[in-house]
């Protein structure tokens, strides 16, 4: 757990988010399937889903 000011970050969750985001970015670079807005929505969904998970 990292503390940044008054915000606590779970480094494992952060790493999973980074990997997921990089994977969809890499896939989109190959296919150009998603627009910029669609990518923003996909990244937002990854972040929200990961924050809501409890392990």
C-alpha positions in Angstrom: 0.0 0.0 0.0 1.4 3.3 -1.0 0.4 6.6 0.6 0.4 9.7 -1.7 -0.7 12.6 0.4 -4.1 11.5 1.7 -4.6 8.9 -1.1 -3.8 5.2 -0.5 -2.7 3.2 -3.6 -2.7 -0.6 -3.7 0.4 -1.3 -5.9 -1.0 -4.8 -7.0 -4.2 -3.2 -8.3 -2.2 -0.4 -9.9 0.0 -2.9 -11.7 -3.0 -5.0 -12.9 -4.6 -1.8 -14.3 -1.3 -0.8 -16.1 -1.1 -4.2 -17.7 -4.7 -4.2 -18.8 -4.5 -0.7 -20.2 -1.3 -1.5 -22.1 -2.9 -4.7 -23.6 -5.9 -2.8 -25.0 -3.6 0.0 -26.2 -1.4 -2.6 -28.0 -4.4 -4.3 -29.5 -5.9 -1.0 -30.7 -2.6 0.0 -32.3 -2.8 -3.2 -34.5 -6.5 -3.0 -35.3 -7.4 0.7 -35.1 -10.8 -0.6 -34.0 -11.6 1.9 -31.3 -11.7 5.7 -31.6 -10.0 7.9 -29.1 -13.3 8.3 -27.1 -13.9 4.6 -27.1 -10.3 4.0 -25.7 -10.9 6.5 -23.0 -14.1 4.7 -22.1 -12.4 1.3 -22.1 -9.6 2.6 -19.8 -12.1 4.2 -17.5 -14.0 0.9 -17.3 -10.7 -1.0 -16.5 -9.9 1.5 -13.6 -13.5 1.3 -12.2 -13.6 -2.5 -12.4 -10.3 -2.9 -10.7 -11.1 -0.4 -7.9 -14.3 -2.2 -7.2 -12.7 -5.7 -7.0 -12.0 -7.0 -3.6 -9.4 -9.8 -3.1 
